[in-house]
Amino acid sequence: MFSLERRVALITGGSRGIGRTIAHAFLEAGAVVAITSRHLDDAVEAAKEIGSAESDTLPIGLDV
């Protein structure tokens, strides 16, 4: 696996499906992950479930 230490990843559609899986993989690789969703509540829920600490994830309500 590769390292994403000291990197920030912005995952659009990260609250479910493929986006959520990608967000989790980036976290495991060491990145800080911004998880976006059209509904902020969904992004917050995903961030809580996959993040190991609040500083690892940032939920954002965003309609791209």
C-alpha positions, 0 to 999 in steps of 0.5 A, a space after each residue: 500500500 502507498 502512504 498519504 501521510 500529511 495529505 488531504 483528500 476531498 471525496 465527493 459523494 463520500 457518504 455512501 457507496 464507492 465514495 465511502 469505500 474510497 474515503 475509508 481507503 484514503 484514511 487507512 493510507 494516512 490522509 485527512 479526508 474531507 467527505 462531501 455529500 449533498 446532505 450534511 447529516 449523511 456526511 457527518 454520519 459517514 465521517 463518524 463511522 469511518 474516521 478513527 478521530 475527529 481530526 481525521 475526517 471533515 464532513 461537508 454538505 456540498 452539491 457539486 
